[in-house]
Structure formats: structure tokens, C-alpha cells
């Protein structure tokens, strides 16, 4: 099972809100998810980002691949840098 971290669209027409979810790659965009790890609202200024960092790092460490958009959201939140540091510490120690 290839696991992805990607966005699930919620909200009304022309008023999108997104949930950051962990899901099997073959599932549809708004289908059943494995776990919800945060949300993203691009309509606020600045955009609202709320992520459970410990769960995001867990899924990254076990091999879940973030989509391009989620990867950029993680970079803004500082999660990708934390992931790189954690991966380096496990490789060297």
C-alpha cells in the first residue's frame, strides 16, 4: 500500500478549506482516509495552517509521501526541516 499525505477538499462552492490527510494512493480525493493530521485554509490572510506535527513526522518516518502542495505547506510550517534533522540523527546514530 503506497501511502500519501495529501489534501482533502471541504467547504462550500468557491470557498475551499482543506484537511491534510493520510490516505492510500489509490483512494479518491474526498474518499475515506486513514488519518486526519491537520487543516489548511487558504482564504484567510495569512493562510491558516494547523498541523499535528508529531503525527506528520510519524507518517513521514514510516514512508508516507507528501503531495507537492502538502510538501510546500510542511516547508512553511517547518516540518520538513524537522524531518530532515530527525532522519539525519537516525542515520548517524
Backbone as a chain_set.jsonl record, in Angstrom:
{"seq": "XXXXXXXXXXXXXXXXXXXXXXXXXXXXXXXXXXXXXXXXXXXXXXXXXXXXXXXXXXXXXXXXXXXXXXXXXXXXXXXXXXXXXXXXXXXXX", "coords": {"N": [[0.839, -1.172, 0.0], [0.79, 2.046, -1.043], [1.289, 4.929, 0.645], [0.036, 8.212, 0.969], [0.367, 11.67, 1.824], [-1.936, 14.07, 1.622], [-4.201, 16.65, 0.342], [-7.614, 17.055, 1.309], [-10.547, 18.192, 0.029], [-12.818, 20.447, 1.483], [-15.658, 22.449, 2.458], [-17.749, 25.079, 1.08], [-19.055, 25.778, -2.243], [-16.733, 27.533, -4.17], [-15.494, 28.364, -1.858], [-13.115, 27.134, -0.575], [-11.79, 24.883, 1.873], [-9.289, 22.931, 3.319], [-8.436, 19.654, 4.414], [-5.639, 18.1, 5.814], [-4.609, 15.0, 5.087], [-3.868, 11.493, 5.635], [-3.688, 8.926, 3.365], [-4.429, 6.03, 1.36], [-2.856, 5.736, -1.754], [-4.424, 5.009, -3.968], [-7.025, 5.697, -3.391], [-9.958, 7.835, -3.803], [-9.957, 11.496, -4.052], [-11.663, 12.782, -2.113], [-12.34, 10.62, -0.596], [-12.494, 7.891, 1.823], [-10.317, 8.215, 4.608], [-7.122, 7.415, 6.152], [-6.019, 8.776, 8.351], [-6.549, 11.998, 9.783], [-4.5, 14.741, 9.848], [-4.34, 17.47, 10.085], [-5.32, 20.858, 9.112], [-5.933, 23.247, 6.453], [-6.454, 26.512, 5.474], [-6.747, 28.468, 2.851], [-8.043, 30.863, 2.403], [-7.914, 32.813, 4.354], [-6.034, 35.666, 5.563], [-2.955, 35.973, 6.817], [-2.726, 32.657, 5.277], [-4.349, 30.028, 7.056], [-2.816, 27.528, 8.857], [-2.812, 24.462, 10.398], [-1.305, 21.872, 11.919], [-0.816, 18.603, 13.158], [2.08, 18.101, 14.369], [3.633, 15.968, 15.432], [2.304, 13.674, 14.491], [2.484, 14.065, 11.732], [5.271, 13.901, 11.373], [5.609, 11.258, 12.209], [4.254, 9.819, 10.151], [5.797, 10.579, 7.936], [8.255, 9.449, 8.653], [7.667, 6.707, 8.517], [7.409, 6.376, 5.845], [5.428, 7.616, 4.255], [4.499, 9.553, 1.459], [4.452, 12.975, 0.824], [2.186, 15.062, -1.046], [2.911, 17.468, -3.661], [1.846, 19.99, -2.984], [1.264, 19.661, -0.248], [3.83, 19.197, 0.659], [4.965, 21.756, 0.284], [3.412, 23.202, 2.108], [4.199, 21.937, 4.474], [6.873, 22.754, 4.466], [6.59, 25.517, 4.907], [5.558, 25.402, 7.481], [7.68, 24.359, 8.844], [8.062, 21.666, 9.214], [9.29, 19.926, 7.379], [12.014, 20.534, 7.661], [12.447, 19.706, 10.297], [11.942, 17.004, 9.928], [14.057, 16.298, 8.207], [16.243, 16.692, 9.953], [15.632, 14.788, 11.942], [15.788, 12.463, 10.457], [18.488, 12.512, 9.726], [19.682, 12.201, 12.247], [18.891, 9.602, 12.912], [20.208, 8.148, 10.951], [22.922, 8.664, 11.455], [23.26, 7.895, 14.072]], "CA": [[0.0, 0.0, 0.0], [1.534, 3.304, -1.122], [0.584, 5.912, 1.463], [0.298, 9.605, 0.605], [-0.179, 12.75, 2.639], [-2.458, 14.989, 0.617], [-5.307, 17.496, 0.758], [-8.994, 16.63, 1.074], [-11.276, 19.457, -0.075], [-14.089, 20.624, 2.173], [-16.123, 23.819, 2.295], [-18.787, 25.324, 0.091], [-18.633, 26.129, -3.59], [-15.879, 28.716, -4.249], [-14.993, 28.689, -0.523], [-12.448, 25.891, -0.189], [-10.981, 24.613, 3.049], [-8.692, 21.63, 3.064], [-7.911, 18.863, 5.501], [-4.415, 17.386, 5.452], [-4.949, 13.634, 5.467], [-3.046, 10.372, 5.216], [-4.619, 8.074, 2.635], [-3.862, 5.142, 0.351], [-2.708, 6.473, -3.012], [-5.45, 4.636, -4.936], [-8.337, 6.199, -2.961], [-10.33, 9.125, -4.399], [-9.551, 12.696, -3.311], [-12.515, 13.022, -0.953], [-12.758, 9.325, -0.066], [-12.177, 7.527, 3.202], [-8.921, 8.466, 4.915], [-6.52, 6.672, 7.245], [-5.91, 9.682, 9.496], [-6.52, 13.43, 9.514], [-3.41, 15.273, 10.67], [-4.358, 18.925, 10.161], [-6.152, 21.545, 8.132], [-5.329, 24.375, 5.746], [-7.458, 27.417, 4.946], [-6.042, 29.479, 2.06], [-8.855, 32.066, 2.222], [-7.59, 33.826, 5.356], [-4.807, 36.388, 5.25], [-2.32, 34.925, 6.009], [-3.401, 31.363, 5.257], [-4.346, 29.314, 8.326], [-2.254, 26.179, 8.78], [-2.778, 23.805, 11.697], [-0.856, 20.508, 11.66], [-0.315, 17.82, 14.281], [3.456, 17.881, 13.92], [4.117, 14.642, 15.808], [1.704, 12.68, 13.593], [3.063, 14.285, 10.409], [6.618, 13.325, 11.404], [5.461, 9.798, 12.266], [3.926, 9.29, 8.827], [6.954, 10.774, 7.068], [9.284, 8.482, 9.045], [7.304, 5.354, 8.079], [7.484, 6.299, 4.393], [4.349, 8.276, 3.519], [4.998, 10.585, 0.562], [3.548, 14.128, 0.725], [1.973, 15.636, -2.376], [3.711, 18.683, -3.849], [1.229, 21.07, -2.216], [1.463, 19.387, 1.177], [5.262, 19.398, 0.92], [5.204, 23.199, 0.434], [2.784, 23.591, 3.372], [5.096, 21.445, 5.516], [8.059, 23.618, 4.482], [6.202, 26.764, 5.563], [5.336, 25.134, 8.909], [8.934, 23.915, 9.437], [8.034, 20.221, 9.463], [10.259, 19.242, 6.521], [13.334, 20.704, 8.258], [12.477, 18.811, 11.459], [12.025, 15.646, 9.383], [15.438, 16.091, 7.734], [17.1, 16.562, 11.121], [15.341, 13.505, 12.587], [16.316, 11.398, 9.586], [19.942, 12.544, 9.842], [20.071, 11.671, 13.551], [18.721, 8.147, 12.897], [21.222, 7.58, 10.082], [24.256, 8.792, 12.038], [23.348, 7.355, 15.427]], "C": [[0.889, 1.241, 0.0], [0.716, 4.37, -0.4], [1.022, 7.316, 1.078], [-0.267, 10.527, 1.68], [-0.634, 13.8, 1.638], [-3.642, 15.779, 1.17], [-6.644, 16.865, 0.412], [-9.834, 17.897, 1.11], [-12.577, 19.392, 0.71], [-14.524, 22.053, 1.933], [-17.134, 23.923, 1.175], [-18.186, 25.648, -1.272], [-17.918, 27.477, -3.574], [-15.407, 29.213, -2.881], [-14.242, 27.479, 0.032], [-11.743, 25.979, 1.158], [-10.437, 23.217, 2.797], [-8.291, 20.968, 4.369], [-6.661, 18.17, 4.992], [-4.588, 15.978, 5.996], [-3.902, 12.64, 4.971], [-4.009, 9.369, 4.591], [-3.843, 7.161, 1.687], [-3.897, 5.871, -0.989], [-3.845, 6.193, -3.996], [-6.835, 5.176, -4.579], [-8.659, 7.528, -3.637], [-10.002, 10.298, -3.48], [-10.361, 12.907, -2.033], [-13.029, 11.724, -0.332], [-12.353, 9.119, 1.38], [-10.672, 7.655, 3.452], [-8.443, 7.579, 6.056], [-6.474, 7.528, 8.495], [-5.906, 11.125, 9.017], [-5.478, 14.047, 10.436], [-3.377, 16.798, 10.714], [-5.339, 19.527, 9.174], [-5.434, 22.763, 7.595], [-6.46, 25.212, 5.169], [-6.747, 28.531, 4.184], [-6.798, 30.802, 1.948], [-8.585, 33.141, 3.271], [-6.286, 34.52, 4.958], [-4.046, 36.635, 6.54], [-3.07, 33.598, 6.127], [-3.259, 30.666, 6.611], [-3.842, 27.9, 8.103], [-2.207, 25.624, 10.188], [-2.463, 22.328, 11.446], [-0.419, 19.867, 12.962], [1.093, 17.358, 13.897], [3.968, 16.485, 14.249], [3.561, 13.561, 14.889], [2.253, 12.83, 12.172], [4.457, 13.679, 10.338], [6.56, 11.804, 11.452], [5.215, 9.224, 10.876], [5.07, 9.48, 7.84], [8.04, 9.745, 7.37], [8.952, 7.061, 8.593], [7.151, 5.264, 6.564], [6.353, 6.923, 3.609], [4.932, 9.43, 2.703], [4.018, 11.753, 0.504], [3.371, 14.561, -0.729], [2.79, 16.919, -2.467], [3.161, 19.839, -3.009], [1.444, 20.875, -0.726], [2.928, 19.574, 1.547], [5.557, 20.892, 1.112], [4.558, 23.73, 1.719], [3.667, 23.155, 4.54], [6.358, 22.291, 5.606], [7.755, 24.929, 5.188], [6.054, 26.579, 7.075], [6.605, 24.65, 9.609], [9.02, 22.421, 9.688], [9.06, 19.487, 8.612], [11.671, 19.376, 7.078], [13.487, 19.798, 9.486], [12.619, 17.362, 11.011], [13.45, 15.346, 8.906], [16.392, 15.9, 8.907], [16.878, 15.225, 11.825], [15.891, 12.359, 11.767], [17.831, 11.341, 9.662], [20.414, 11.928, 11.166], [19.897, 10.155, 13.609], [19.756, 7.478, 12.023], [22.596, 7.586, 10.749], [24.366, 8.099, 13.4], [22.77, 6.053, 15.567]], "O": [[1.654, 1.459, 0.94], [-0.411, 4.672, -0.791], [2.208, 7.585, 0.887], [-1.247, 10.202, 2.351], [0.176, 14.355, 0.895], [-4.036, 15.599, 2.323], [-6.797, 16.227, -0.629], [-9.836, 18.606, 2.116], [-13.334, 18.425, 0.619], [-13.816, 22.803, 1.26], [-17.348, 22.976, 0.419], [-16.971, 25.772, -1.423], [-18.437, 28.451, -3.029], [-14.967, 30.356, -2.756], [-14.685, 26.866, 1.003], [-11.179, 27.011, 1.523], [-11.079, 22.412, 2.123], [-7.859, 21.633, 5.31], [-6.631, 17.702, 3.854], [-4.699, 15.776, 7.205], [-3.16, 12.906, 4.025], [-5.016, 9.001, 5.196], [-2.733, 7.489, 1.266], [-4.876, 6.547, -1.306], [-4.194, 7.07, -4.786], [-7.74, 5.11, -5.411], [-7.75, 8.271, -4.006], [-9.795, 10.119, -2.28], [-9.788, 13.184, -0.979], [-14.036, 11.728, 0.376], [-11.926, 10.048, 2.066], [-9.859, 7.256, 2.619], [-9.246, 7.056, 6.829], [-6.842, 7.073, 9.578], [-5.331, 11.441, 7.976], [-5.554, 13.9, 11.655], [-2.472, 17.37, 11.321], [-6.085, 18.821, 8.496], [-4.47, 23.253, 8.183], [-7.324, 24.694, 4.462], [-6.199, 29.444, 4.8], [-6.242, 31.777, 1.441], [-8.996, 34.286, 3.083], [-5.534, 34.02, 4.121], [-4.485, 37.479, 7.321], [-3.943, 33.444, 6.981], [-2.198, 30.703, 7.233], [-4.37, 27.163, 7.27], [-1.627, 26.242, 11.081], [-3.259, 21.617, 10.833], [0.26, 20.493, 13.775], [1.268, 16.361, 13.196], [4.663, 15.876, 13.435], [4.279, 12.624, 14.542], [2.466, 11.832, 11.483], [4.796, 13.016, 9.357], [7.367, 11.131, 10.812], [5.873, 8.269, 10.464], [5.292, 8.62, 6.988], [8.676, 9.226, 6.453], [9.863, 6.281, 8.313], [6.803, 4.205, 6.042], [6.315, 6.773, 2.388], [5.76, 10.193, 3.201], [2.853, 11.547, 0.163], [4.29, 14.441, -1.539], [3.304, 17.402, -1.458], [3.928, 20.579, -2.393], [1.773, 21.826, -0.017], [3.234, 20.059, 2.636], [6.318, 21.256, 2.007], [5.114, 24.626, 2.354], [3.862, 23.914, 5.489], [6.865, 22.527, 6.703], [8.565, 25.408, 5.982], [6.379, 27.475, 7.854], [6.622, 24.536, 10.834], [9.97, 21.959, 10.32], [9.651, 18.512, 9.078], [12.457, 18.433, 6.982], [14.541, 19.195, 9.686], [13.333, 16.582, 11.64], [13.984, 14.269, 9.171], [17.262, 15.031, 8.857], [17.84, 14.593, 12.261], [16.405, 11.387, 12.321], [18.41, 10.255, 9.664], [21.421, 11.221, 11.203], [20.673, 9.478, 14.285], [20.157, 6.349, 12.306], [23.35, 6.622, 10.624], [25.468, 7.755, 13.826], [22.78, 5.488, 16.66]]}, "num_chains": 1, "name": "protein.A"}
